[in-house]
Amino acid sequence: MNTCRIGNVAFGGGKLALIAGPCTAESLDLCLKVAQTLAEICRKLQIGYVFKASYDKANRTSGARPRGPGMSQGLEWLAEVRRRVGVPVLSDVHDVAQVSPAAAVLDCLQVPAFLCRQTDLLLAVGNSGKAVNIKKGQFVSPANMEFAVEKVRSTGNDNVLLTERGACFGYDLLVNDFRCVPIMQQFAPVVFDATHSVQQPGKGEVTGGQRQFVPVLARSAVAAGADALFIETHPDPDHALSDAACQWPLDQMEELLKRCVEIYRAARA
């Protein structure tokens, strides 16, 4: 069985895990509020929890949209979340130059979907010695993600996750094929990204989304055998600085996760 550890959280070990937080690290107060709320929920539900927030949204549709606090400030906030809340932290890296400073703070380095074939980046995150989460590109078949995992593992780093987040379909929809879960589990534990999967990327300078479908996709992925969920969440999603149409309300996370835990356990009974 493939397994991965991010700090004290096990993926693929028989218990559901969660990677969650706001899309963008908008402020330290926001990061702490979300992390503290989710840490308490996950302790109650016996879910391993990793906090996620992006310090730089380098792939915004429009260059005029806010990108986040930047690496220096963002990493300071993430380090403070780990110190105060006591949970592992994760964020994206977009090029090789970001890997070393990010690895000095983060417990897991995430490779964005559009960069999942970038050999130099995959080798650099592997050589960091930190856990690596590779998001499957919307243009890559699940079977071909084996090669991305092999690039990381060629560095001697076996602590790898794969995240499914849908495939491009038409002009403004993503579609999920849940066969991706067991296919990619041959190579690494699989995380399902329930919020980016409801994106509508072709909606102008701001990405659209269908937030109402987050629960059905999350429940379906867990039933299909996913090892973990990736959910972007915000106390006021409609006013989030990025992915406002996709993020799940923070005050509804406990209800969603409770149902997913029930399905996870029933699917493995």
Stockholm file with secondary structure:
# STOCKHOLM 1.0

chainA/1-269         MNTCRIGNVAFGGGKLALIAGPCTAESLDLCLKVAQTLAEICRKLQIGYVFKASYDKANRTSGARPRGPGMSQGLEWLAEVRRRVGVPVLSDVHDVAQVSPAAAVLDCLQVPAFLCRQTDLLLAVGNSGKAVNIKKGQFVSPANMEFAVEKVRSTGNDNVLLTERGACFGYDLLVNDFRCVPIMQQFAPVVFDATHSVQQPGKGEVTGGQRQFVPVLARSAVAAGADALFIETHPDPDHALSDAACQWPLDQMEELLKRCVEIYRAARA
#=GR chainA/1-269 SS CCCEEETTEEESSSSCEEEEECSBCCCHHHHHHHHHHHHHHHHHHTCEEEEECBSCCTTCSSTTSCCCSCHHHHHHHHHHHHHHHCCCEEEECCSHHHHHHHHTTCSEEEECGGGTTCHHHHHHHHHTCSEEEEECCTTSCTTTHHHHHHHHHTTTCCCEEEEECCEEETTTEEECCTTHHHHHTTTSCEEEETTGGGEETTSSSSCEECGGGHHHHHHHHHHTTCSEEEEEEESSGGGCSSCTTTCEEGGGHHHHHHHHHHHHHHHTC
#=GC SS_cons         CCCEEETTEEESSSSCEEEEECSBCCCHHHHHHHHHHHHHHHHHHTCEEEEECBSCCTTCSSTTSCCCSCHHHHHHHHHHHHHHHCCCEEEECCSHHHHHHHHTTCSEEEECGGGTTCHHHHHHHHHTCSEEEEECCTTSCTTTHHHHHHHHHTTTCCCEEEEECCEEETTTEEECCTTHHHHHTTTSCEEEETTGGGEETTSSSSCEECGGGHHHHHHHHHHTTCSEEEEEEESSGGGCSSCTTTCEEGGGHHHHHHHHHHHHHHHTC
//
